[in-house]
């Protein structure tokens, strides 16, 4: 895995890091922008440009401030991106 990808501990698939039962790692993009508006992935919503996936059990792989397509190899992407 690229060293620019970080594991953020805990989330649910709302992935907003606000539920301490699932972990409490702050979104680095939210920290940089001093907001809480950024989400990794939400149903029927686009995925964050820094979201690189989920690692078992439920750590979010985040490449902030490097866009995901700039740090992932083609073999790590499971479909064509538009």
ABEGO torsion letter per residue (X at the ends): XBAABBBBBEEBAAGAGABAAAEABBBAAAAAAGBAABBABBBGBBBBAABAEBBOABBBBBAOABBAAAABBAAABABBBX
